[in-house]
Amino acid sequence: MNYERMEHITQSEEEMWAYTRYMIAQCDRTAEINFAIDKTSKTIAQNLLAEGSTPEFIQKNTGLDKETIRQLT
């Protein structure tokens, strides 16, 4: 964040808290998206395992690590 923007935001305590709440909401949204992506990747991996795909193939196509894939079996 550049200094001028922070200086503008913190001109009042109300603006500072509003910006803080905004940033927390952005972080929450990012966490929710990452959770959904992870859940979807695991679901895809489970389906691929059920169809007989190798852990290497699943890792390459989902980005999941081998330990995570192993735990899905």
Order of alpha helices (4+ residues) and beta strands (2+ residues): alpha-alpha-alpha-alpha
